[in-house]
Structures are given as structure tokens and as C-alpha cells.
């Protein structure tokens, strides 16, 4: 037993051996010292796992909120499209029949509504009938205000008419008592038959015309012609200038469109005429949609 140094008394008791912690996350070296590097590394790893878990949870919550927003926005979009379809159907003139589908473009309908206008609204009516004339209509309106008393920023679209529908429009546009005329649609041109009176003789002809669009009407200006009935002793070459110098055949279209919607162009292919429309003054009120345009004289 050890003795107290330089002092009498009871012998000094030996110190008990140092106890070693039994924790598995702490290591002790041979001399009883802690392995501090190992303990620090494992603590940092634990903190990283906690940070990663928090990031994953936050990301999941954000994605869930975004998904919820888009689901709600899709529901609002569907409601708005159906509501617009019902409003348009209620405001169409009595002479117009057919289903009109509506689709609203843009990322968020809710955001567009809160901003006061919709970026893009598309109207499609593949089987519309106007005063008994069948047509296929496709319109695209941009900057459409929520307030229906304000003008739509821009409207552009097309109306497709088959040959029979176009001749129906022509028959309605001809003066009372004028002979019937039938337009035959070709590739960029239109053919029609007519007659001129020369010295009391009715001379028949077949004319080829080029279609153009005025603001309110379709114009078919003759570009060539040939005589189809005998001219007797009259020189046929003298008759052709009479045919080519005639006023263009005019087909009024404005009377079938809301006031302020103008014709911007026309393309003709065999069996179909496609009319391009445009407007920057149209409003979506009942009065605006049911007030039809008129054609100028001439």
C-alpha cells in the first residue's frame, strides 16, 4: 500500500481504475482518452440528415400546394369556359344556331381574372348556321376584358363556306329580278356564267374572276371570259371588253357578322372559300353581338 509522502498516518489507498463509458458512439483509446474526431464526424452526419429531412419535407409541402393550386385553377378554368359558352349562346342573334365551344388559354385563369383580362380565348363552331347559311367558324380573341362593356383587344378568325353556301349568299345579294348566277370555286379563282345584251342580242359568256375582300363584302372581279353562245355577225372580240369591264360580282357578308367585324381576306379552293375576319372594336355585350353590320352600296 502506498504511504503518504513524508507524513505519518494510514497508508494511502490506491485510486480505482477509470471507468470506461459503454456508449457505442464514443470510443476510448488505450490510455482512456476520447476519440474526439470520430464523435465530431458522427454529430455532423446527424445534423446533415436532419437538414436533408427538413428540405425534403419543405419541398413536398410546396409541391402539394402547387398541385392544389393547379387543380383549383383547372376547376375554375372549366367553370369559366362553360359560363362563357352559355353567355355566348344566350347573346347570339335568333338567326344563328349551332354549338360554340370556348377555351381559355394562358397559365392561370385565376391570375388572369384578378388582372382584369384573359390572354387568349378561342371560339370554335364547326357547324354554325346563319340565316340558313352553313359555316364553320374559328375565332381567336386576345386581351379579353373581364368587364364586358370594354372592347376586346383583338379578334381574328376564319369562316369557311362551301360552294352551296356561297351561292346562297350571292342569291341574297343580287338585285330583285336579276338573273340567277352560280359561282364555281376553283384553285384561287371563281367561274360564273352570265350574259350581255348587244344590239338586242343576249350573248352568253363564261367568266373567270379573282376573289378579293372589302371590309364588308366579297368581290369577284372578272379577269378573263369566253363567249358561250353564238354572236351572229357581231365580233366576239368586241364583246369580251364589255364582260371584263363589268363591275365585280359583290357578295355582302357584313349582314351576317356583328357590327365592327370586318373582312380581311379570302382564299378559294375547289369546293371551299375561307374568309378571314378581324376586329379591334368588338365588345361581348348582348347588344354588340346581336347588332349586325351592313354593306355599303355599290
C-alpha positions as protocol buffer text, in pm:
chain_id: "A"
residue {
  index: 1
  type: UNK
  ca { x: 0 y: 0 z: 0 }
}
residue {
  index: 2
  type: UNK
  ca { x: 127 y: 345 z: -76 }
}
residue {
  index: 3
  type: UNK
  ca { x: 231 y: 567 z: 209 }
}
residue {
  index: 4
  type: UNK
  ca { x: 156 y: 934 z: 245 }
}
residue {
  index: 5
  type: UNK
  ca { x: 457 y: 1123 z: 122 }
}
residue {
  index: 6
  type: UNK
  ca { x: 671 y: 1249 z: 410 }
}
residue {
  index: 7
  type: UNK
  ca { x: 376 y: 1222 z: 651 }
}
residue {
  index: 8
  type: UNK
  ca { x: 282 y: 958 z: 905 }
}
residue {
  index: 9
  type: UNK
  ca { x: -63 y: 808 z: 911 }
}
residue {
  index: 10
  type: UNK
  ca { x: -269 y: 549 z: 741 }
}
residue {
  index: 11
  type: UNK
  ca { x: -145 y: 417 z: 418 }
}
residue {
  index: 12
  type: UNK
  ca { x: -281 y: 590 z: 102 }
}
residue {
  index: 13
  type: UNK
  ca { x: -543 y: 387 z: -76 }
}
residue {
  index: 14
  type: UNK
  ca { x: -482 y: 319 z: -442 }
}
residue {
  index: 15
  type: UNK
  ca { x: -714 y: 503 z: -684 }
}
residue {
  index: 16
  type: UNK
  ca { x: -973 y: 282 z: -855 }
}
residue {
  index: 17
  type: UNK
  ca { x: -929 y: 227 z: -1228 }
}
residue {
  index: 18
  type: UNK
  ca { x: -1102 y: 482 z: -1453 }
}
residue {
  index: 19
  type: UNK
  ca { x: -1445 y: 369 z: -1567 }
}
residue {
  index: 20
  type: UNK
  ca { x: -1497 y: 341 z: -1938 }
}
residue {
  index: 21
  type: UNK
  ca { x: -1828 y: 461 z: -2083 }
}
residue {
  index: 22
  type: UNK
  ca { x: -2023 y: 186 z: -2250 }
}
residue {
  index: 23
  type: UNK
  ca { x: -2181 y: 415 z: -2517 }
}
residue {
  index: 24
  type: UNK
  ca { x: -2132 y: 284 z: -2866 }
}
residue {
  index: 25
  type: UNK
  ca { x: -2096 y: 626 z: -3021 }
}
residue {
  index: 26
  type: UNK
  ca { x: -1789 y: 718 z: -2811 }
}
residue {
  index: 27
  type: UNK
  ca { x: -1453 y: 543 z: -2837 }
}
residue {
  index: 28
  type: UNK
  ca { x: -1175 y: 549 z: -2587 }
}
residue {
  index: 29
  type: UNK
  ca { x: -811 y: 499 z: -2667 }
}
residue {
  index: 30
  type: UNK
  ca { x: -577 y: 276 z: -2480 }
}
residue {
  index: 31
  type: UNK
  ca { x: -499 y: 548 z: -2227 }
}
residue {
  index: 32
  type: UNK
  ca { x: -869 y: 634 z: -2171 }
}
residue {
  index: 33
  type: UNK
  ca { x: -879 y: 944 z: -2394 }
}
residue {
  index: 34
  type: UNK
  ca { x: -1192 y: 1017 z: -2609 }
}
residue {
  index: 35
  type: UNK
  ca { x: -1170 y: 979 z: -2985 }
}
residue {
  index: 36
  type: UNK
  ca { x: -1289 y: 1333 z: -3049 }
}
residue {
  index: 37
  type: UNK
  ca { x: -1258 y: 1321 z: -3429 }
}
residue {
  index: 38
  type: UNK
  ca { x: -1497 y: 1027 z: -3453 }
}
residue {
  index: 39
  type: UNK
  ca { x: -1754 y: 1184 z: -3220 }
}
residue {
  index: 40
  type: UNK
  ca { x: -1744 y: 1515 z: -3410 }
}
residue {
  index: 41
  type: UNK
  ca { x: -1787 y: 1343 z: -3751 }
}
residue {
  index: 42
  type: UNK
  ca { x: -2088 y: 1145 z: -3639 }
}
residue {
  index: 43
  type: UNK
  ca { x: -2251 y: 1455 z: -3493 }
}
residue {
  index: 44
  type: UNK
  ca { x: -2206 y: 1640 z: -3820 }
}
residue {
  index: 45
  type: UNK
  ca { x: -2359 y: 1350 z: -4013 }
}
residue {
  index: 46
  type: UNK
  ca { x: -2660 y: 1356 z: -3780 }
}
residue {
  index: 47
  type: UNK
  ca { x: -2705 y: 1730 z: -3840 }
}
residue {
  index: 48
  type: UNK
  ca { x: -2682 y: 1676 z: -4218 }
}
residue {
  index: 49
  type: UNK
  ca { x: -2951 y: 1410 z: -4204 }
}
residue {
  index: 50
  type: UNK
  ca { x: -3177 y: 1640 z: -4006 }
}
residue {
  index: 51
  type: UNK
  ca { x: -3117 y: 1926 z: -4256 }
}
residue {
  index: 52
  type: UNK
  ca { x: -3189 y: 1699 z: -4553 }
}
residue {
  index: 53
  type: UNK
  ca { x: -3507 y: 1572 z: -4395 }
}
residue {
  index: 54
  type: UNK
  ca { x: -3628 y: 1929 z: -4339 }
}
residue {
  index: 55
  type: UNK
  ca { x: -3555 y: 2021 z: -4702 }
}
residue {
  index: 56
  type: UNK
  ca { x: -3745 y: 1715 z: -4830 }
}
residue {
  index: 57
  type: UNK
  ca { x: -4046 y: 1793 z: -4610 }
}
residue {
  index: 58
  type: UNK
  ca { x: -4048 y: 2158 z: -4723 }
}
residue {
  index: 59
  type: UNK
  ca { x: -4025 y: 2053 z: -5090 }
}
residue {
  index: 60
  type: UNK
  ca { x: -4314 y: 1808 z: -5052 }
}
residue {
  index: 61
  type: UNK
  ca { x: -4530 y: 2075 z: -4886 }
}
residue {
  index: 62
  type: UNK
  ca { x: -4452 y: 2327 z: -5162 }
}
residue {
  index: 63
  type: UNK
  ca { x: -4527 y: 2074 z: -5437 }
}
residue {
  index: 64
  type: UNK
  ca { x: -4853 y: 1981 z: -5268 }
}
residue {
  index: 65
  type: UNK
  ca { x: -4956 y: 2348 z: -5253 }
}
residue {
  index: 66
  type: UNK
  ca { x: -4864 y: 2399 z: -5620 }
}
residue {
  index: 67
  type: UNK
  ca { x: -5060 y: 2088 z: -5720 }
}
residue {
  index: 68
  type: UNK
  ca { x: -5358 y: 2206 z: -5518 }
}
residue {
  index: 69
  type: UNK
  ca { x: -5343 y: 2546 z: -5686 }
}
residue {
  index: 70
  type: UNK
  ca { x: -5335 y: 2399 z: -6037 }
}
residue {
  index: 71
  type: UNK
  ca { x: -5618 y: 2159 z: -5955 }
}
residue {
  index: 72
  type: UNK
  ca { x: -5825 y: 2451 z: -5828 }
}
residue {
  index: 73
  type: UNK
  ca { x: -5724 y: 2660 z: -6130 }
}
residue {
  index: 74
  type: UNK
  ca { x: -5831 y: 2381 z: -6366 }
}
residue {
  index: 75
  type: UNK
  ca { x: -6170 y: 2372 z: -6197 }
}
residue {
  index: 76
  type: UNK
  ca { x: -6206 y: 2748 z: -6231 }
}
residue {
  index: 77
  type: UNK
  ca { x: -6098 y: 2729 z: -6596 }
}
residue {
  index: 78
  type: UNK
  ca { x: -6362 y: 2466 z: -6671 }
}
residue {
  index: 79
  type: UNK
  ca { x: -6629 y: 2673 z: -6496 }
}
residue {
  index: 80
  type: UNK
  ca { x: -6525 y: 2991 z: -6680 }
}
residue {
  index: 81
  type: UNK
  ca { x: -6529 y: 2818 z: -7020 }
}
residue {
  index: 82
  type: UNK
  ca { x: -6875 y: 2671 z: -6960 }
}
residue {
  index: 83
  type: UNK
  ca { x: -7002 y: 3006 z: -6833 }
}
residue {
  index: 84
  type: UNK
  ca { x: -6864 y: 3186 z: -7141 }
}
residue {
  index: 85
  type: UNK
  ca { x: -7021 y: 2926 z: -7370 }
}
residue {
  index: 86
  type: UNK
  ca { x: -7361 y: 2978 z: -7204 }
}
residue {
  index: 87
  type: UNK
  ca { x: -7328 y: 3358 z: -7224 }
}
residue {
  index: 88
  type: UNK
  ca { x: -7239 y: 3349 z: -7594 }
}
residue {
  index: 89
  type: UNK
  ca { x: -7526 y: 3111 z: -7673 }
}
residue {
  index: 90
  type: UNK
  ca { x: -7769 y: 3341 z: -7490 }
}
residue {
  index: 91
  type: UNK
  ca { x: -7647 y: 3651 z: -7675 }
}
residue {
  index: 92
  type: UNK
  ca { x: -7638 y: 3514 z: -8031 }
}
residue {
  index: 93
  type: UNK
  ca { x: -7898 y: 3653 z: -8273 }
}
residue {
  index: 94
  type: UNK
  ca { x: -8209 y: 3443 z: -8330 }
}
residue {
  index: 95
  type: UNK
  ca { x: -8094 y: 3378 z: -8687 }
}
residue {
  index: 96
  type: UNK
  ca { x: -7780 y: 3199 z: -8562 }
}
residue {
  index: 97
  type: UNK
  ca { x: -7790 y: 2838 z: -8447 }
}
residue {
  index: 98
  type: UNK
  ca { x: -7518 y: 2591 z: -8353 }
}
residue {
  index: 99
  type: UNK
  ca { x: -7287 y: 2498 z: -8068 }
}
residue {
  index: 100
  type: UNK
  ca { x: -6990 y: 2718 z: -7983 }
}
residue {
  index: 101
  type: UNK
  ca { x: -6703 y: 2573 z: -7779 }
}
residue {
  index: 102
  type: UNK
  ca { x: -6485 y: 2803 z: -7570 }
}
residue {
  index: 103
  type: UNK
  ca { x: -6130 y: 2751 z: -7446 }
}
residue {
  index: 104
  type: UNK
  ca { x: -5930 y: 2994 z: -7233 }
}
residue {
  index: 105
  type: UNK
  ca { x: -5554 y: 2999 z: -7283 }
}
residue {
  index: 106
  type: UNK
  ca { x: -5279 y: 3115 z: -7054 }
}
residue {
  index: 107
  type: UNK
  ca { x: -5116 y: 2964 z: -6746 }
}
residue {
  index: 108
  type: UNK
  ca { x: -5360 y: 3059 z: -6471 }
}
residue {
  index: 109
  type: UNK
  ca { x: -5722 y: 3159 z: -6517 }
}
residue {
  index: 110
  type: UNK
  ca { x: -5737 y: 3283 z: -6158 }
}
residue {
  index: 111
  type: UNK
  ca { x: -5439 y: 3514 z: -6209 }
}
residue {
  index: 112
  type: UNK
  ca { x: -5579 y: 3641 z: -6540 }
}
residue {
  index: 113
  type: UNK
  ca { x: -5916 y: 3713 z: -6382 }
}
residue {
  index: 114
  type: UNK
  ca { x: -5753 y: 3907 z: -6098 }
}
residue {
  index: 115
  type: UNK
  ca { x: -5553 y: 4105 z: -6357 }
}
residue {
  index: 116
  type: UNK
  ca { x: -5879 y: 4202 z: -6531 }
}
residue {
  index: 117
  type: UNK
  ca { x: -5841 y: 4029 z: -6868 }
}
residue {
  index: 118
  type: UNK
  ca { x: -5781 y: 3691 z: -7029 }
}
residue {
  index: 119
  type: UNK
  ca { x: -5478 y: 3647 z: -7252 }
}
residue {
  index: 120
  type: UNK
  ca { x: -5639 y: 3432 z: -7520 }
}
residue {
  index: 121
  type: UNK
  ca { x: -5991 y: 3298 z: -7576 }
}
residue {
  index: 122
  type: UNK
  ca { x: -6067 y: 3064 z: -7866 }
}
residue {
  index: 123
  type: UNK
  ca { x: -6417 y: 3012 z: -8006 }
}
residue {
  index: 124
  type: UNK
  ca { x: -6488 y: 2722 z: -8239 }
}
residue {
  index: 125
  type: UNK
  ca { x: -6821 y: 2649 z: -8411 }
}
residue {
  index: 126
  type: UNK
  ca { x: -6773 y: 2378 z: -8674 }
}
residue {
  index: 127
  type: UNK
  ca { x: -7141 y: 2368 z: -8774 }
}
residue {
  index: 128
  type: UNK
  ca { x: -7287 y: 2715 z: -8731 }
}
residue {
  index: 129
  type: UNK
  ca { x: -7588 y: 2826 z: -8934 }
}
residue {
  index: 130
  type: UNK
  ca { x: -7652 y: 3196 z: -9003 }
}
residue {
  index: 131
  type: UNK
  ca { x: -7980 y: 3280 z: -9176 }
}
residue {
  index: 132
  type: UNK
  ca { x: -7983 y: 2929 z: -9316 }
}
residue {
  index: 133
  type: UNK
  ca { x: -7626 y: 2953 z: -9446 }
}
residue {
  index: 134
  type: UNK
  ca { x: -7397 y: 2684 z: -9300 }
}
residue {
  index: 135
  type: UNK
  ca { x: -7046 y: 2785 z: -9200 }
}
residue {
  index: 136
  type: UNK
  ca { x: -6752 y: 2668 z: -8995 }
}
residue {
  index: 137
  type: UNK
  ca { x: -6618 y: 2942 z: -8767 }
}
residue {
  index: 138
  type: UNK
  ca { x: -6290 y: 2967 z: -8578 }
}
residue {
  index: 139
  type: UNK
  ca { x: -6215 y: 3286 z: -8379 }
}
residue {
  index: 140
  type: UNK
  ca { x: -5926 y: 3382 z: -8152 }
}
residue {
  index: 141
  type: UNK
  ca { x: -5965 y: 3682 z: -7922 }
}
residue {
  index: 142
  type: UNK
  ca { x: -5672 y: 3825 z: -7725 }
}
residue {
  index: 143
  type: UNK
  ca { x: -5672 y: 4064 z: -7430 }
}
residue {
  index: 144
  type: UNK
  ca { x: -6035 y: 3983 z: -7348 }
}
residue {
  index: 145
  type: UNK
  ca { x: -6153 y: 4207 z: -7060 }
}
residue {
  index: 146
  type: UNK
  ca { x: -6346 y: 4066 z: -6767 }
}
residue {
  index: 147
  type: UNK
  ca { x: -6564 y: 4377 z: -6788 }
}
residue {
  index: 148
  type: UNK
  ca { x: -6784 y: 4302 z: -7089 }
}
residue {
  index: 149
  type: UNK
  ca { x: -6853 y: 4671 z: -7151 }
}
residue {
  index: 150
  type: UNK
  ca { x: -6491 y: 4716 z: -7262 }
}
residue {
  index: 151
  type: UNK
  ca { x: -6363 y: 4637 z: -7610 }
}
residue {
  index: 152
  type: UNK
  ca { x: -6174 y: 4317 z: -7681 }
}
residue {
  index: 153
  type: UNK
  ca { x: -5811 y: 4390 z: -7763 }
}
residue {
  index: 154
  type: UNK
  ca { x: -5802 y: 4197 z: -8090 }
}
residue {
  index: 155
  type: UNK
  ca { x: -6022 y: 3943 z: -8269 }
}
residue {
  index: 156
  type: UNK
  ca { x: -5908 y: 3737 z: -8566 }
}
residue {
  index: 157
  type: UNK
  ca { x: -6065 y: 3434 z: -8723 }
}
residue {
  index: 158
  type: UNK
  ca { x: -6184 y: 3245 z: -9025 }
}
residue {
  index: 159
  type: UNK
  ca { x: -6518 y: 3145 z: -9171 }
}
residue {
  index: 160
  type: UNK
  ca { x: -6531 y: 2850 z: -9410 }
}
residue {
  index: 161
  type: UNK
  ca { x: -6813 y: 2840 z: -9665 }
}
residue {
  index: 162
  type: UNK
  ca { x: -6878 y: 2562 z: -9911 }
}
residue {
  index: 163
  type: UNK
  ca { x: -6983 y: 2635 z: -10269 }
}
residue {
  index: 164
  type: UNK
  ca { x: -7356 y: 2598 z: -10199 }
}
residue {
  index: 165
  type: UNK
  ca { x: -7337 y: 2835 z: -9901 }
}
residue {
  index: 166
  type: UNK
  ca { x: -7152 y: 3094 z: -10105 }
}
residue {
  index: 167
  type: UNK
  ca { x: -7414 y: 3078 z: -10382 }
}
residue {
  index: 168
  type: UNK
  ca { x: -7684 y: 3125 z: -10119 }
}
residue {
  index: 169
  type: UNK
  ca { x: -7511 y: 3446 z: -10012 }
}
residue {
  index: 170
  type: UNK
  ca { x: -7481 y: 3553 z: -10376 }
}
residue {
  index: 171
  type: UNK
  ca { x: -7851 y: 3492 z: -10443 }
}
residue {
  index: 172
  type: UNK
  ca { x: -7941 y: 3708 z: -10143 }
}
residue {
  index: 173
  type: UNK
  ca { x: -7708 y: 3985 z: -10264 }
}
residue {
  index: 174
  type: UNK
  ca { x: -7837 y: 4003 z: -10625 }
}
residue {
  index: 175
  type: UNK
  ca { x: -8086 y: 4278 z: -10708 }
}
residue {
  index: 176
  type: UNK
  ca { x: -8450 y: 4183 z: -10743 }
}
residue {
  index: 177
  type: UNK
  ca { x: -8518 y: 4045 z: -11089 }
}
residue {
  index: 178
  type: UNK
  ca { x: -8151 y: 3982 z: -11167 }
}
residue {
  index: 179
  type: UNK
  ca { x: -8078 y: 3651 z: -11335 }
}
residue {
  index: 180
  type: UNK
  ca { x: -7954 y: 3375 z: -11110 }
}
residue {
  index: 181
  type: UNK
  ca { x: -7582 y: 3314 z: -11105 }
}
residue {
  index: 182
  type: UNK
  ca { x: -7382 y: 3022 z: -10977 }
}
residue {
  index: 183
  type: UNK
  ca { x: -7025 y: 3051 z: -10863 }
}
residue {
  index: 184
  type: UNK
  ca { x: -6793 y: 2757 z: -10923 }
}
residue {
  index: 185
  type: UNK
  ca { x: -6495 y: 2761 z: -10688 }
}
residue {
  index: 186
  type: UNK
  ca { x: -6154 y: 2676 z: -10830 }
}
residue {
  index: 187
  type: UNK
  ca { x: -5794 y: 2700 z: -10722 }
}
residue {
  index: 188
  type: UNK
  ca { x: -5763 y: 3068 z: -10639 }
}
residue {
  index: 189
  type: UNK
  ca { x: -6032 y: 3167 z: -10892 }
}
residue {
  index: 190
  type: UNK
  ca { x: -6407 y: 3160 z: -10935 }
}
residue {
  index: 191
  type: UNK
  ca { x: -6604 y: 3091 z: -11251 }
}
residue {
  index: 192
  type: UNK
  ca { x: -6953 y: 3204 z: -11327 }
}
residue {
  index: 193
  type: UNK
  ca { x: -7182 y: 3235 z: -11629 }
}
residue {
  index: 194
  type: UNK
  ca { x: -7359 y: 3548 z: -11746 }
}
residue {
  index: 195
  type: UNK
  ca { x: -7488 y: 3731 z: -12048 }
}
residue {
  index: 196
  type: UNK
  ca { x: -7468 y: 4077 z: -12202 }
}
residue {
  index: 197
  type: UNK
  ca { x: -7709 y: 4245 z: -12437 }
}
residue {
  index: 198
  type: UNK
  ca { x: -7554 y: 4369 z: -12761 }
}
residue {
  index: 199
  type: UNK
  ca { x: -7786 y: 4530 z: -13017 }
}
residue {
  index: 200
  type: UNK
  ca { x: -8079 y: 4344 z: -12866 }
}
residue {
  index: 201
  type: UNK
  ca { x: -7900 y: 4010 z: -12867 }
}
residue {
  index: 202
  type: UNK
  ca { x: -7822 y: 3826 z: -12544 }
}
residue {
  index: 203
  type: UNK
  ca { x: -7469 y: 3697 z: -12567 }
}
residue {
  index: 204
  type: UNK
  ca { x: -7376 y: 3432 z: -12312 }
}
residue {
  index: 205
  type: UNK
  ca { x: -7030 y: 3411 z: -12164 }
}
residue {
  index: 206
  type: UNK
  ca { x: -6827 y: 3219 z: -11906 }
}
residue {
  index: 207
  type: UNK
  ca { x: -6611 y: 3440 z: -11687 }
}
residue {
  index: 208
  type: UNK
  ca { x: -6318 y: 3362 z: -11459 }
}
residue {
  index: 209
  type: UNK
  ca { x: -6288 y: 3601 z: -11167 }
}
residue {
  index: 210
  type: UNK
  ca { x: -6035 y: 3675 z: -10896 }
}
residue {
  index: 211
  type: UNK
  ca { x: -6178 y: 3693 z: -10541 }
}
residue {
  index: 212
  type: UNK
  ca { x: -6084 y: 3978 z: -10306 }
}
residue {
  index: 213
  type: UNK
  ca { x: -6225 y: 4105 z: -9978 }
}
residue {
  index: 214
  type: UNK
  ca { x: -6356 y: 4451 z: -9900 }
}
residue {
  index: 215
  type: UNK
  ca { x: -6437 y: 4546 z: -9541 }
}
residue {
  index: 216
  type: UNK
  ca { x: -6798 y: 4429 z: -9573 }
}
residue {
  index: 217
  type: UNK
  ca { x: -6817 y: 4215 z: -9889 }
}
residue {
  index: 218
  type: UNK
  ca { x: -6655 y: 3960 z: -10114 }
}
residue {
  index: 219
  type: UNK
  ca { x: -6568 y: 4090 z: -10462 }
}
residue {
  index: 220
  type: UNK
  ca { x: -6523 y: 3871 z: -10769 }
}
residue {
  index: 221
  type: UNK
  ca { x: -6359 y: 4073 z: -11045 }
}
residue {
  index: 222
  type: UNK
  ca { x: -6359 y: 3911 z: -11394 }
}
residue {
  index: 223
  type: UNK
  ca { x: -6010 y: 3853 z: -11529 }
}
residue {
  index: 224
  type: UNK
  ca { x: -6093 y: 3651 z: -11842 }
}
residue {
  index: 225
  type: UNK
  ca { x: -6402 y: 3537 z: -12034 }
}
residue {
  index: 226
  type: UNK
  ca { x: -6515 y: 3337 z: -12331 }
}
residue {
  index: 227
  type: UNK
  ca { x: -6832 y: 3351 z: -12541 }
}
residue {
  index: 228
  type: UNK
  ca { x: -7063 y: 3053 z: -12490 }
}
residue {
  index: 229
  type: UNK
  ca { x: -7349 y: 3139 z: -12733 }
}
residue {
  index: 230
  type: UNK
  ca { x: -7343 y: 3249 z: -13096 }
}
residue {
  index: 231
  type: UNK
  ca { x: -7289 y: 3618 z: -13151 }
}
residue {
  index: 232
  type: UNK
  ca { x: -7409 y: 3613 z: -13509 }
}
residue {
  index: 233
  type: UNK
  ca { x: -7234 y: 3876 z: -13715 }
}
residue {
  index: 234
  type: UNK
  ca { x: -7101 y: 4053 z: -13402 }
}
residue {
  index: 235
  type: UNK
  ca { x: -6728 y: 4032 z: -13347 }
}
residue {
  index: 236
  type: UNK
  ca { x: -6677 y: 3828 z: -13029 }
}
residue {
  index: 237
  type: UNK
  ca { x: -6356 y: 4011 z: -12951 }
}
residue {
  index: 238
  type: UNK
  ca { x: -6557 y: 4329 z: -12917 }
}
residue {
  index: 239
  type: UNK
  ca { x: -6785 y: 4166 z: -12660 }
}
residue {
  index: 240
  type: UNK
  ca { x: -6516 y: 4050 z: -12421 }
}
residue {
  index: 241
  type: UNK
  ca { x: -6417 y: 4402 z: -12309 }
}
residue {
  index: 242
  type: UNK
  ca { x: -6780 y: 4454 z: -12215 }
}
residue {
  index: 243
  type: UNK
  ca { x: -6765 y: 4149 z: -11991 }
}
residue {
  index: 244
  type: UNK
  ca { x: -6428 y: 4233 z: -11839 }
}
residue {
  index: 245
  type: UNK
  ca { x: -6528 y: 4592 z: -11782 }
}
residue {
  index: 246
  type: UNK
  ca { x: -6829 y: 4500 z: -11573 }
}
residue {
  index: 247
  type: UNK
  ca { x: -6846 y: 4578 z: -11205 }
}
residue {
  index: 248
  type: UNK
  ca { x: -6719 y: 4297 z: -10981 }
}
residue {
  index: 249
  type: UNK
  ca { x: -6975 y: 4049 z: -10856 }
}
residue {
  index: 250
  type: UNK
  ca { x: -7037 y: 4162 z: -10499 }
}
residue {
  index: 251
  type: UNK
  ca { x: -7146 y: 3929 z: -10216 }
}
residue {
  index: 252
  type: UNK
  ca { x: -7245 y: 4107 z: -9896 }
}
residue {
  index: 253
  type: UNK
  ca { x: -7114 y: 3933 z: -9581 }
}
residue {
  index: 254
  type: UNK
  ca { x: -7136 y: 4210 z: -9319 }
}
residue {
  index: 255
  type: UNK
  ca { x: -7506 y: 4146 z: -9269 }
}
residue {
  index: 256
  type: UNK
  ca { x: -7417 y: 3810 z: -9116 }
}
residue {
  index: 257
  type: UNK
  ca { x: -7149 y: 3942 z: -8878 }
}
residue {
  index: 258
  type: UNK
  ca { x: -7156 y: 4159 z: -8564 }
}
residue {
  index: 259
  type: UNK
  ca { x: -7104 y: 4525 z: -8638 }
}
residue {
  index: 260
  type: UNK
  ca { x: -6736 y: 4614 z: -8629 }
}
residue {
  index: 261
  type: UNK
  ca { x: -6614 y: 4278 z: -8758 }
}
residue {
  index: 262
  type: UNK
  ca { x: -6452 y: 4330 z: -9098 }
}
residue {
  index: 263
  type: UNK
  ca { x: -6333 y: 4104 z: -9377 }
}
residue {
  index: 264
  type: UNK
  ca { x: -5955 y: 4095 z: -9408 }
}
residue {
  index: 265
  type: UNK
  ca { x: -5904 y: 3842 z: -9688 }
}
residue {
  index: 266
  type: UNK
  ca { x: -6036 y: 3544 z: -9880 }
}
residue {
  index: 267
  type: UNK
  ca { x: -5883 y: 3221 z: -10006 }
}
residue {
  index: 268
  type: UNK
  ca { x: -6058 y: 2999 z: -10258 }
}
residue {
  index: 269
  type: UNK
  ca { x: -6000 y: 2631 z: -10322 }
}
residue {
  index: 270
  type: UNK
  ca { x: -6222 y: 2385 z: -10509 }
}
residue {
  index: 271
  type: UNK
  ca { x: -6538 y: 2345 z: -10305 }
}
residue {
  index: 272
  type: UNK
  ca { x: -6449 y: 2594 z: -10028 }
}
residue {
  index: 273
  type: UNK
  ca { x: -6400 y: 2965 z: -9963 }
}
residue {
  index: 274
  type: UNK
  ca { x: -6219 y: 3073 z: -9647 }
}
residue {
  index: 275
  type: UNK
  ca { x: -6290 y: 3427 z: -9530 }
}
residue {
  index: 276
  type: UNK
  ca { x: -6054 y: 3596 z: -9282 }
}
residue {
  index: 277
  type: UNK
  ca { x: -6210 y: 3824 z: -9021 }
}
residue {
  index: 278
  type: UNK
  ca { x: -6069 y: 4086 z: -8785 }
}
residue {
  index: 279
  type: UNK
  ca { x: -6191 y: 4339 z: -8531 }
}
residue {
  index: 280
  type: UNK
  ca { x: -6047 y: 4567 z: -8264 }
}
residue {
  index: 281
  type: UNK
  ca { x: -6376 y: 4726 z: -8152 }
}
residue {
  index: 282
  type: UNK
  ca { x: -6591 y: 4424 z: -8063 }
}
residue {
  index: 283
  type: UNK
  ca { x: -6749 y: 4404 z: -7719 }
}
residue {
  index: 284
  type: UNK
  ca { x: -6903 y: 4093 z: -7566 }
}
residue {
  index: 285
  type: UNK
  ca { x: -7231 y: 4253 z: -7464 }
}
residue {
  index: 286
  type: UNK
  ca { x: -7565 y: 4126 z: -7589 }
}
residue {
  index: 287
  type: UNK
  ca { x: -7620 y: 4447 z: -7786 }
}
residue {
  index: 288
  type: UNK
  ca { x: -7282 y: 4426 z: -7958 }
}
residue {
  index: 289
  type: UNK
  ca { x: -7318 y: 4060 z: -8055 }
}
residue {
  index: 290
  type: UNK
  ca { x: -7672 y: 4096 z: -8185 }
}
residue {
  index: 291
  type: UNK
  ca { x: -7620 y: 4418 z: -8381 }
}
residue {
  index: 292
  type: UNK
  ca { x: -7524 y: 4307 z: -8731 }
}
residue {
  index: 293
  type: UNK
  ca { x: -7331 y: 4507 z: -8987 }
}
residue {
  index: 294
  type: UNK
  ca { x: -7450 y: 4648 z: -9317 }
}
residue {
  index: 295
  type: UNK
  ca { x: -7299 y: 4664 z: -9664 }
}
residue {
  index: 296
  type: UNK
  ca { x: -7224 y: 4982 z: -9849 }
}
residue {
  index: 297
  type: UNK
  ca { x: -7396 y: 5047 z: -10178 }
}
residue {
  index: 298
  type: UNK
  ca { x: -7217 y: 4953 z: -10496 }
}
